Structures are given as C-alpha cells and as structure tokens.
Amino acid sequence: MSPDSLQQLLDREAIRDLIWRYCRAVDRRDFTALRELYHEDAMDEHGGMYHGPAAGFIDALPQIMGPMEVVWHMTGNMLIEVRGDEAEGEIYTWSYHRADLGEGPTDLVVGGRYLDRYRRVDDCWKFQHRKIVMDWNQIGVSRCDWDSALFQGTPVGRATAEDPGQDFFRWLGRKSVQ
C-alpha cells in the first residue's frame, strides 16, 4: 500500500468519525460539541429550517428542537472523496423525530442525504458546508410506546444529563448538556 493510499484511508476514517460525532451531538443536544465540528466560516443548509452560517444554525437548534421529544440520526452509505486538505461526501441518512406539534405526539421519519464539503486545518477535519436533501418521509401519529411490557427495565435514551450514556462512558462522555 502506498503512503498516499494509507493517508486516503486515514482521512476517510477521520471524516466518518466527524459525521458520527455530528449525529451524536445533535441527538444528545450537545450544542457545544456540535459547534466544534464546523469551521467558523462554515455554512449549513437544513431545508426550510435554516440556511446560512453554521453558527446560526446551531444557535437556532434549541428552538427548532423544542417540540421534539426524541431526535435520532443514523448514517448509511458514505461516498467520500479526498483531495489534499479538502473533501466532499454524499452521506445517506435516516432520522426519526418524535414531536408534539399541537395535535399530540407525531412521528417524523426522514430518509435523505447530507451533501458535505469538509476542510482539514491543523490536521483536523471539520464541516465547511453541509446541505440536506430529503429523498422520502413518513409522518403520522406516534406509535412509540414507552410503557410496553416488552421494554420494562430497558433504559430510555434522553437528550439531557439523565441519558444512560452520560455515566456509562469514560471516554465518550459529553462536554456539556444543554
């Protein structure tokens, strides 16, 4: 394996880690950790929710996510092309949101893609531009059942300091909880 090939693998792995940390930060509402994933001059296009500087998107998230009891992101296929200190990625994503929009709990499931541009500065990859594309969605009355006997005794994830991962991890712990 050539040194260039090895560097490509290392760069792609660092970018995948960036993407996974984004999902975790959003889902746990760790806006401090989320801010660290973007360059200061980065842009974010989040459909009708937001379009502009990434810092503004992060500032708006507490309000955007206010009616959402659960936010959960998962990524799948990842095409990442690295050219020196810049890279592009098309990242398939599936997200679940349980929200009360005034008519009771609603499930919002979205399948789509992140169109990303990344930049490496001081050997650290961060988002330079992120744009979401929705490929499909399902919206309906929530079918989530927290009280089912099937799940008795199973810890429930939270976007607060009460999340079971908060005390479990030694190295993956959050820096802050909003």
VMD Tcl script that draws the C-alpha trace (Angstrom):
set ca {
  {0.00 0.00 0.00}
  {1.41 3.37 -0.97}
  {1.71 6.19 1.61}
  {-0.89 8.15 -0.38}
  {-3.36 5.23 -0.14}
  {-2.82 4.94 3.59}
  {-3.39 8.69 4.03}
  {-6.64 8.42 1.99}
  {-7.87 5.70 4.38}
  {-6.92 7.73 7.44}
  {-8.61 10.83 6.04}
  {-11.83 8.97 5.19}
  {-11.92 7.43 8.67}
  {-11.45 10.85 10.28}
  {-14.32 12.23 8.17}
  {-16.58 9.29 9.08}
  {-15.81 9.97 12.74}
  {-16.77 13.63 12.19}
  {-20.10 12.55 10.69}
  {-20.86 10.15 13.56}
  {-19.97 12.82 16.13}
  {-22.41 15.17 14.39}
  {-25.23 12.64 14.79}
  {-24.41 12.09 18.45}
  {-24.13 15.80 19.23}
  {-27.49 16.58 17.58}
  {-29.27 13.63 19.16}
  {-27.95 14.40 22.64}
  {-28.47 18.15 22.06}
  {-24.85 18.80 22.86}
  {-24.61 22.11 21.04}
  {-21.13 22.86 22.39}
  {-19.78 19.63 20.87}
  {-21.70 20.33 17.65}
  {-20.13 23.79 17.30}
  {-16.65 22.20 17.46}
  {-17.40 20.13 14.33}
  {-17.78 23.13 11.99}
  {-15.23 25.65 10.77}
  {-16.03 29.19 11.92}
  {-16.96 30.26 8.37}
  {-18.95 27.09 7.59}
  {-22.41 27.11 6.01}
  {-25.40 24.88 6.71}
  {-28.47 24.39 4.52}
  {-31.08 22.50 6.52}
  {-34.03 22.77 4.16}
  {-36.85 25.03 5.32}
  {-35.49 25.06 8.88}
  {-32.35 27.04 8.21}
  {-29.97 28.31 5.53}
  {-26.90 30.33 6.46}
  {-23.81 30.30 8.65}
  {-23.48 27.06 10.62}
  {-23.05 29.02 13.87}
  {-26.53 30.50 13.33}
  {-27.96 27.03 12.70}
  {-26.51 25.77 15.96}
  {-27.84 28.84 17.78}
  {-31.32 28.15 16.36}
  {-31.36 24.44 17.19}
  {-32.68 24.71 20.77}
  {-35.78 26.45 19.45}
  {-36.10 24.22 16.36}
  {-35.80 21.11 18.51}
  {-38.01 22.45 21.30}
  {-41.14 20.44 20.40}
  {-39.09 17.28 19.70}
  {-39.07 14.72 22.47}
  {-36.79 12.36 20.53}
  {-34.26 13.10 17.78}
  {-32.31 10.16 16.36}
  {-29.98 10.13 13.35}
  {-28.30 7.21 11.62}
  {-25.99 7.20 8.63}
  {-25.53 4.57 5.97}
  {-23.80 4.69 2.61}
  {-20.91 7.12 2.54}
  {-19.14 8.24 -0.61}
  {-16.17 10.39 0.39}
  {-13.62 11.88 -2.00}
  {-10.48 13.43 -0.52}
  {-8.22 15.83 -2.44}
  {-5.44 17.14 -0.22}
  {-6.93 19.23 2.60}
  {-10.42 19.30 1.08}
  {-13.03 16.58 0.69}
  {-16.60 16.02 -0.40}
  {-19.10 13.47 0.80}
  {-22.56 12.19 -0.03}
  {-23.87 10.62 3.15}
  {-27.15 8.71 3.28}
  {-29.11 9.36 6.46}
  {-32.22 8.18 8.20}
  {-33.65 10.23 11.04}
  {-36.53 9.80 13.45}
  {-38.18 12.66 15.32}
  {-40.99 12.36 17.85}
  {-42.58 15.74 18.28}
  {-45.74 17.33 19.61}
  {-46.76 19.86 17.01}
  {-50.02 20.71 18.79}
  {-52.04 17.63 17.83}
  {-50.38 15.07 20.11}
  {-47.22 13.04 19.61}
  {-46.22 12.73 15.94}
  {-43.58 10.51 14.35}
  {-41.49 12.11 11.61}
  {-39.18 9.71 9.77}
  {-36.95 11.13 7.05}
  {-34.65 9.42 4.60}
  {-32.21 11.60 2.79}
  {-28.63 12.60 2.18}
  {-26.11 15.05 3.50}
  {-24.15 16.79 0.77}
  {-20.96 17.76 2.56}
  {-17.77 19.68 1.96}
  {-15.01 19.19 4.51}
  {-11.74 21.00 5.11}
  {-8.69 19.95 7.10}
  {-6.94 22.60 9.18}
  {-4.15 21.76 11.66}
  {-4.67 18.05 10.87}
  {-8.35 18.26 11.93}
  {-11.26 17.64 9.53}
  {-14.40 19.77 10.03}
  {-17.52 20.65 8.07}
  {-17.16 23.53 5.64}
  {-20.62 23.24 4.07}
  {-23.48 20.85 4.84}
  {-26.69 20.62 2.84}
  {-29.55 18.20 3.47}
  {-31.61 16.56 0.75}
  {-34.86 14.76 1.58}
  {-35.46 11.66 -0.52}
  {-38.54 10.38 1.37}
  {-40.50 10.86 4.58}
  {-43.28 9.41 6.69}
  {-45.36 11.49 9.09}
  {-48.10 10.19 11.33}
  {-49.49 9.71 14.81}
  {-46.73 8.39 17.05}
  {-46.69 4.66 17.56}
  {-43.85 4.81 20.10}
  {-44.87 3.02 23.32}
  {-42.64 3.78 26.30}
  {-44.79 1.67 28.64}
  {-44.91 -1.61 26.73}
  {-44.23 -4.66 28.89}
  {-41.71 -5.73 26.23}
  {-39.40 -2.92 27.30}
  {-39.82 -2.92 31.08}
  {-36.44 -2.29 32.72}
  {-34.80 -1.05 29.50}
  {-33.12 2.35 29.92}
  {-34.60 5.07 27.73}
  {-32.30 7.50 25.94}
  {-32.60 11.15 26.85}
  {-31.24 14.37 25.40}
  {-30.31 15.51 28.90}
  {-27.88 14.69 31.69}
  {-30.17 11.76 32.56}
  {-29.15 9.88 29.41}
  {-27.79 6.42 30.36}
  {-24.62 7.08 28.34}
  {-23.75 10.09 30.49}
  {-22.48 7.96 33.39}
  {-21.55 4.84 31.41}
  {-18.75 6.12 29.19}
  {-15.30 7.06 30.40}
  {-14.03 8.47 27.09}
  {-17.12 9.28 25.03}
  {-18.76 11.46 27.68}
  {-20.25 14.76 26.70}
  {-18.56 18.02 27.47}
  {-21.86 19.77 28.08}
  {-25.56 19.12 28.20}
  {-27.96 21.90 27.29}
}
mol new
graphics top color blue
foreach p $ca { graphics top sphere $p radius 0.5 }
foreach p [lrange $ca 0 end-1] q [lrange $ca 1 end] { graphics top cylinder $p $q radius 0.2 }
display resetview
